[in-house]
Amino acid sequence: MKQDNLQVSLEPLINYLNHFIPLNEEEKELVNELFHPRLYRKRQYVLQEGDVCNQFNFVVRGCLRSYKIDEKGTVHVLQFASENNWINDLGSFHGIKPSALNIDALEDTVVFQISLNDLISLYNRA
């Protein structure tokens, strides 16, 4: 499935957000404009240690995991994100610094992503 042709309903994300605060039509349009669908294949990295995390990821379908690998090579899983959950490295995202974490797909996974730049542009609109 090509990324350009990825057709995914925003409904799960809109429903998630509506659970916390009801969105009006203008806000729903902003969500539609700023969140972009992305497919990750099984075992594909969403984020690799050393890269800067610049996306928030909302899982629509599938499952992602966040983990660290210690100096002995042992994998330490920190989080699983299945449908209707968020995942990223907040420290890397907010600090705009290299991540100490890896995030990968445990199965083919579809997410909606919003970038740091899109969040900054949204903030500047207010």
C-alpha positions as CSV (number, residue, x, y, z in Angstrom):
1,M,0.0,0.0,0.0
2,K,1.6,3.3,-1.1
3,Q,1.7,6.2,1.4
4,D,0.2,8.6,-1.1
5,N,-2.9,6.3,-1.6
6,L,-3.4,5.6,2.1
7,Q,-7.1,6.2,2.8
8,V,-7.8,6.1,6.5
9,S,-10.8,7.5,8.3
10,L,-10.1,10.3,10.8
11,E,-13.1,9.0,12.8
12,P,-11.1,7.2,15.5
13,L,-8.9,10.3,16.2
14,I,-11.9,12.6,16.1
15,N,-13.8,10.3,18.6
16,Y,-10.7,10.2,20.8
17,L,-10.4,14.0,20.9
18,N,-14.2,14.4,21.4
19,H,-14.0,12.3,24.5
20,F,-12.0,15.0,26.2
21,I,-13.4,18.1,24.5
22,P,-16.1,18.4,21.8
23,L,-14.7,19.6,18.6
24,N,-16.6,22.0,16.3
25,E,-16.5,21.7,12.6
26,E,-13.6,24.2,12.2
27,E,-11.5,22.2,14.7
28,K,-12.3,19.0,12.9
29,E,-11.1,20.6,9.7
30,L,-7.8,21.5,11.5
31,V,-7.4,17.9,12.6
32,N,-8.0,16.8,9.0
33,E,-5.4,19.4,7.8
34,L,-2.7,18.7,10.3
35,F,-2.8,15.0,10.9
36,H,-1.4,12.8,8.2
37,P,-1.9,9.0,7.9
38,R,1.2,6.8,7.7
39,L,1.6,3.0,7.3
40,Y,4.5,1.2,9.0
41,R,5.1,-2.3,8.0
42,K,5.9,-5.0,10.6
43,R,9.4,-4.5,12.1
44,Q,9.7,-1.0,10.5
45,Y,11.1,1.7,12.7
46,V,8.9,4.7,13.6
47,L,11.9,6.2,15.6
48,Q,15.4,4.9,16.0
49,E,17.7,5.7,18.9
50,G,19.8,8.8,18.1
51,D,17.2,10.3,15.8
52,V,15.1,13.3,17.0
53,C,11.4,12.5,17.6
54,N,9.5,15.1,15.6
55,Q,6.1,13.4,15.3
56,F,3.2,12.5,17.7
57,N,1.7,9.2,16.6
58,F,-1.9,8.2,17.2
59,V,-2.4,4.5,16.4
60,V,-5.5,3.7,14.3
61,R,-4.8,0.1,13.5
62,G,-2.0,-2.2,14.6
63,C,0.5,-2.0,17.4
64,L,3.8,-0.2,18.1
65,R,6.3,-0.6,20.9
66,S,8.8,1.7,22.5
67,Y,12.0,0.2,24.0
68,K,15.6,0.8,25.0
69,I,18.5,-1.5,24.5
70,D,21.0,-1.5,27.4
71,E,24.8,-1.8,27.2
72,K,24.5,-5.6,27.5
73,G,22.1,-5.8,24.5
74,T,19.0,-6.5,26.6
75,V,15.8,-5.1,25.3
76,H,13.6,-3.2,27.8
77,V,10.1,-2.6,26.5
78,L,8.7,0.7,27.9
79,Q,5.3,0.9,26.2
80,F,3.0,-0.8,23.8
81,A,0.6,1.4,21.8
82,S,-2.4,-0.3,20.2
83,E,-5.4,1.2,18.6
84,N,-6.5,4.6,20.0
85,N,-3.3,5.2,21.9
86,W,-0.5,7.7,21.4
87,I,3.3,6.9,21.3
88,N,6.4,9.0,20.9
89,D,9.5,10.0,22.9
90,L,8.4,13.1,24.8
91,G,11.9,14.0,26.0
92,S,13.3,14.0,22.5
93,F,10.2,15.7,21.0
94,H,10.1,18.6,23.5
95,G,13.9,18.9,23.9
96,I,14.5,18.5,20.1
97,K,17.3,16.2,21.1
98,P,18.4,12.7,20.0
99,S,16.1,9.9,21.3
100,A,17.3,7.2,23.7
101,L,14.4,5.1,22.5
102,N,13.4,2.9,19.6
103,I,9.8,2.7,18.4
104,D,8.9,0.0,15.9
105,A,5.8,-1.8,14.5
106,L,4.9,-5.2,15.9
107,E,2.6,-5.7,13.0
108,D,1.5,-3.6,10.0
109,T,0.3,-0.4,11.7
110,V,-1.5,2.7,10.6
111,V,-1.0,6.0,12.5
112,F,-2.1,9.6,12.2
113,Q,0.9,11.8,12.8
114,I,1.2,15.5,13.6
115,S,4.7,17.1,13.3
116,L,6.3,19.6,15.7
117,N,6.2,22.1,12.8
118,D,2.5,21.6,12.4
119,L,1.9,22.0,16.2
120,I,4.0,25.3,16.1
121,S,2.0,26.6,13.2
122,L,-1.2,25.7,15.0
123,Y,0.0,27.6,18.1
124,N,0.9,30.6,16.0
125,R,-2.6,30.7,14.5
126,A,-4.1,31.3,18.0
